[in-house]
C-alpha cells in the first residue's frame, strides 16, 4: 500500500491539469456524453470514467487524468503484493514496485486520461489472483478471476496476449481441483461472460445518438466492426510470417528504449530474475516469460507504441524483485560472513536507491503539471475562427475542440469536421465535404502533414490563416502547424452539394 500511495502522490504532482490532445482528449470527453469511443470501444473504461465524474474534484478533464493516476498507483501496489507472494521480502518488494512506478512509460500513462492504465491494472490483478489461487485453491478465486477477465476484455483487447498464459498457469497449478469441481468451471465461464456484458453498452449508447459515437454502431455488423478492431488490422503483422523478423529487427531500438526509460539496471535485473523464476518456480516463470515475449512481439509489430510495453515492464519488475531477493539470500548465506545482518540490509538499501534514482531521473520528462497546450490551442482557434465557421481537422487536434464544445460549452456555432466524420457520414473525401460546406460557412482546414493538403489545394484556394501549437501522436502539443482558409477558386464558384444518403 505504501508503494501505491507514494506513487500516487508523485503522479498527482505531475498530473496533466486539464485538456489533452488525441486519444486522451477523446477519453476525457466520450464518457461524459455517454458516447462511443474509437475501436474497440473500451466500454469498461468508459463506464468507470463516467462514474468518476461524480467525484467533484477539479474539471472533468482533470478527473479523467486523475483516474489514470489511481489505476497506475493501484498497479504499483498490486505489484508489491505479487512480489510478496513470490517470497520477496517486504523492503525489496516495496523498492521494486516503486521502481516500476518510476519507469518513464509507466509514469507517462499515469498522468493523462487513457485506457492503458486500466489495462496495466487488470493484468496485475489477474496475476495476483492467479497466485492466490495457486496457494489456497478456493473456488471464489476462479470466479473472481473470470469476472475480472471479462471486464479486462471490455477494456482492451491486448489482454488476449496475456490472459491465455495466466489461464494456463491457473489450470496447471490447480488441475486436480478443477477436474473435481466442473460446476465451478461453469461458474467461472459465466463470470467471464458477465464481465463481457459491458459491450452491450455500445449499441445502447449509439442508439441514443450521442454527440460522439464512433462509426454509429447500431447494427450487429457495425458493432462487430468496432469491437473487433477491424479498422487497424492492416497496421500489424502479428499473424504473418513477417512478424518474427520485425521483432528481431526491433531489438536494438527496444533495448535503447528500455534503457532510456529505466536505465540498464532494471531490464537486466528483470531478465535475470525471470530466468531464476523459471528455474525455481517453473509454472509461474514460464507464464511470465510468455507474457513478456508476447508483449514485446506485439509492440514490435504494431507501430512500436510505448504504452504497449506497460505489461512487459510489469513482468520485468516482477523479475527484478525476485532477482534482488535471491541476491539478498545469497549474500546472507556466504560462508565466513561475520555480519549477515549487514548483508541483508545492503540489497534493500541498493534497491531503494535504485528506485529513488529512477524517480529523480524521470521526473522532468514525466511532469505534465504545467502543460496547458490544449487549452492554448482551443483559445487560439475559438478566438480566431469567425462565426459559424467549419474547420476540417484530424484526430489528434479534433478531440480537444470536441471537449471544449461538448463539456465546456464553448463556441457551439463552429462545426468541427474530423476525418472520421467524413468517412462515417459517407462523404468519401474531404474535398466533397468542403464543397458541401463552402457555400454556407467560412471553411478552414488543419492538417498535421503538408502532403495531406495537396488534394485540397488542387480543388480550392488555400491560404494561411493561423499558426497553432498542436500534438502529433500524443496528448501534448509538440509541433506548430498552420490553419488554412479554404475558398472557391473563382468568385461565384460556389456550388452547393447535398449530403449523401
Secondary structure by P-SEA (a helix, b strand, c coil): caaaaaaaaaaaaaccccccccaaaaaacccccccccccccaaaaaaaaaaacccccccaaaaaaaaaaaaaaaaaaaaaaaaaaacccaaaaaaaaaaaaacaaaaaaaccccaaaaaaaaaaaaaaaaaaaaccccaaaaaaaaaaaaaaaaccccccccaaaaaaaaaaacaaaaaacaaaaaaaaaaaaaaacccaaaaaaaaacccccccccccaaaaaaaaacccccccccccccaaaaaaaaaaaaaaaaaaaaccaaaaaaaaaaaaaaaaccaaaaaaaaaaaaaaaaaaaacccccccaaaaaaaaaaaaaaaaaaaaaaaaaccccccaaaaaaaaaaaaaaaaaaaaaaacccccccccaaaaaaaaaaaaccccbbbbbbccaaaaaaaaaaccccccccbbbbcaaaaaaaccccaaaaaaacccccbbbbbbcccccaaaaaacbbbbbcbbbbbbcccccccbbbbbbbbbccccccbbbbcccc
